[in-house]
Amino acid sequence: MRVLLVDDEVTLAATLASGLEGVGFGVEVVHDGGTGLERATEGAFDVVVLDIMLPVLNGYEVCRTLRSRQVWTPVLMLTAKDGEYDETDAFDLGADDYLRKPFSFEVLVARLRALVRRGAPERPAVLSAGDLVLDPASQRVHLAGEEVRLTAREFQVLHHFMRNAGDVLTKTNVLQNVWDEFYDGDDNLVEVYVGYLRKKIGREFIETVRGAGYRFTKLP
């Protein structure tokens, strides 16, 4: 498993790289966002660990540019405990997971392994339901020919529902597949995002199954 580690804290980066190599990861380290973007675009990595506060380009700019170039390598962002940004910003720009500094090395390893298992398809199939069309490769959604603006997290929730159209999905299922298996926050977060989606694509697509969860309606 190959990891690209982009962090300008030289000592921390060296420590993390040594630890990750010790548990079986191959690690390449760079210390600025410009080089990180170049290597992540051109290199064959299983996951990118990306700090936010970087010289040349910050982590958000790197992540946003990768997704705009249709580079779908999983990205785990490292955020400062008292930083200006938070996990919502990271997810909205296309990150797959985040950790706040300082963090446990064991948790980092577990998160990376989870992301690698999840993987990143080269060219995901376009999904459709009636006049709703979702293209995972371009991360765009259209309804009746008009583009629907979704945040990265809204897109991920909708994608999960559409890939499992017709199945009843519990809140736990959505959290484990869209956030990750380690999420231990309030499961009402799923309800919040379902509400966001209903406002943007209409209520007819996502049905509430009382006492069970939600079901994406299979439309012709």
C-alpha positions in Angstrom: 0.0 0.0 0.0 1.5 3.3 -1.1 1.0 6.5 0.8 1.8 10.0 -0.2 2.4 12.1 2.9 2.2 15.9 2.3 3.2 17.8 5.5 5.6 20.7 6.0 6.4 19.7 9.6 9.6 17.9 8.7 10.1 16.1 12.0 6.5 15.0 12.2 6.5 13.8 8.6 9.6 11.8 9.2 8.2 10.2 12.3 4.9 9.3 10.6 6.7 7.9 7.6 8.9 5.8 9.7 6.0 4.4 11.7 3.9 3.7 8.6 6.8 1.9 6.9 7.1 -0.1 10.1 3.6 -1.4 9.7 3.9 -2.2 6.0 3.1 1.0 4.1 5.3 2.4 1.4 5.6 6.1 2.0 6.7 9.1 -0.1 7.0 12.4 1.7 6.8 15.9 0.3 6.7 19.2 2.2 4.7 21.6 0.0 1.3 21.6 -1.6 2.6 22.3 -5.1 4.8 19.2 -5.1 2.1 17.2 -3.4 -0.4 18.1 -6.1 2.1 17.1 -8.8 2.9 13.7 -7.2 -0.7 12.9 -6.3 -1.7 13.6 -9.9 1.1 11.6 -11.5 1.9 8.9 -9.0 0.2 5.6 -8.3 -0.8 6.0 -4.6 -3.4 4.1 -2.6 -4.1 7.1 -0.3 -2.9 10.7 0.3 -2.3 12.1 3.7 -2.6 15.9 3.3 -2.0 18.6 5.8 -4.0 21.8 5.5 -1.4 24.4 6.3 1.2 24.0 3.5 3.4 26.3 1.5 2.8 27.0 -2.2 -0.7 25.5 -2.1 -2.7 24.7 1.0 -4.3 21.3 1.5 -7.8 22.5 0.5 -6.5 23.8 -2.8 -4.6 20.6 -3.4 -7.7 18.5 -2.7 -10.0 20.6 -4.7 -7.7 20.5 -7.7 -7.2 16.8 -7.5 -11.0 16.2 -7.7 -11.4 18.7 -10.5 -8.8 16.7 -12.4 -10.8 13.5 -11.7 -8.1 12.1 -9.5 -10.1 9.9 -7.0 -7.3 8.7 -4.8 -8.7 8.7 -1.2 -7.5 11.8 0.7 -7.2 12.0 4.5 -6.7 15.5 5.7 -4.8 16.6 8.8 -6.4 19.6 10.5 -5.0 21.8 13.3 -6.9 21.5 16.6 -7.5 25.2 16.8 -7.3 25.9 13.0 -9.5 28.2 11.0 -11.0 25.3 9.1 -12.9 22.2 10.1 -14.0 18.8 8.8 -16.9 20.3 7.0 -14.6 22.3 4.8 -12.5 19.2 4.1 -15.5 17.1 3.1 -17.0 19.8 1.0 -13.8 20.0 -1.0 -13.6 16.3 -1.7 -11.6 14.8 1.2 -12.6 11.3 2.3 -11.6 11.5 6.0 -9.8 13.8 8.4 -7.9 13.7 11.7 -7.3 16.6 14.1 -3.7 17.1 15.4 -2.5 15.7 17.7 -3.8 12.3 16.9 -3.1 8.7 17.8 -0.8 6.9 15.4 -2.9 3.7 15.8 -6.0 5.7 14.7 -4.2 7.0 11.7 -3.2 3.5 10.6 -6.8 2.2 11.1 -8.2 5.1 9.1 -5.7 4.6 6.3 -6.4 0.9 6.1 -10.1 1.7 5.9 -9.6 4.1 3.1 -7.4 1.7 1.2 -10.0 -1.1 1.5 -12.7 1.3 0.2 -10.5 2.2 -2.7 -11.2 4.5 -5.6 -12.7 3.3 -8.9 -11.0 4.6 -12.0 -14.2 5.7 -13.8 -17.4 5.1 -11.7 -20.6 4.4 -13.6 -23.1 7.1 -14.2 -26.3 6.5 -12.1 -29.8 7.7 -13.0 -33.3 7.6 -11.6 -35.9 9.3 -13.7 -34.6 12.7 -14.7 -32.0 12.7 -11.9 -28.4 11.8 -13.1 -25.3 11.5 -11.0 -21.9 11.2 -12.5 -19.3 10.1 -9.9 -16.3 10.8 -12.2 -17.1 14.5 -12.6 -19.0 14.7 -9.2 -21.9 16.4 -10.9 -25.6 15.9 -10.5 -28.3 17.0 -13.0 -32.0 17.1 -12.5 -34.1 17.5 -15.6 -31.0 18.7 -17.5 -30.1 21.4 -14.9 -27.1 21.0 -12.7 -27.8 20.6 -9.0 -25.1 22.1 -6.8 -24.2 19.8 -3.9 -21.5 19.9 -1.3 -19.0 17.0 -1.4 -20.7 15.3 1.5 -24.2 15.7 0.1 -22.9 14.2 -3.1 -21.4 11.2 -1.2 -24.7 10.6 0.6 -26.7 10.7 -2.6 -24.2 8.5 -4.4 -24.6 5.9 -1.6 -28.4 6.0 -1.8 -28.4 5.7 -5.6 -25.9 2.8 -5.6 -28.3 1.0 -3.3 -31.6 2.1 -4.8 -34.5 0.0 -3.6 -32.8 -1.1 -0.4 -33.6 0.2 3.0 -30.5 1.8 4.5 -30.2 2.4 8.2 -28.5 5.6 9.5 -25.7 3.4 10.8 -25.2 1.9 7.3 -25.0 5.4 5.8 -22.6 6.6 8.4 -20.3 3.6 8.0 -20.2 3.9 4.3 -20.2 7.6 3.7 -18.3 8.8 6.8 -16.4 5.8 8.1 -16.6 2.8 10.4 -15.1 4.8 13.3 -17.6 7.6 13.3 -19.2 7.7 16.8 -21.2 10.9 16.6 -25.0 11.5 16.5 -26.7 9.4 13.8 -29.2 12.2 13.3 -26.5 13.7 11.1 -27.9 11.4 8.3 -31.3 12.9 8.8 -29.8 16.4 8.4 -28.2 15.5 5.1 -31.3 13.8 3.8 -33.1 17.0 4.5 -30.5 18.9 2.5 -30.9 16.6 -0.4 -34.6 16.7 -0.4 -34.5 20.5 -0.7 -32.2 20.3 -3.7 -33.5 17.3 -5.6 -37.1 16.9 -4.3 -38.7 14.7 -1.7 -39.9 12.0 -4.1 -36.5 10.3 -4.4 -35.7 9.5 -0.8 -38.4 7.7 1.2 -38.4 7.5 5.0 -39.1 3.9 6.2 -40.4 4.4 9.7 -38.4 2.6 12.3 -35.8 1.4 9.8 -34.1 4.1 7.8 -34.4 5.4 4.2 -34.9 4.0 0.8 -33.9 5.6 -2.5 -36.9 5.1 -4.9 -36.2 3.2 -8.1 -37.7 5.5 -10.7 -38.0 4.5 -14.4 
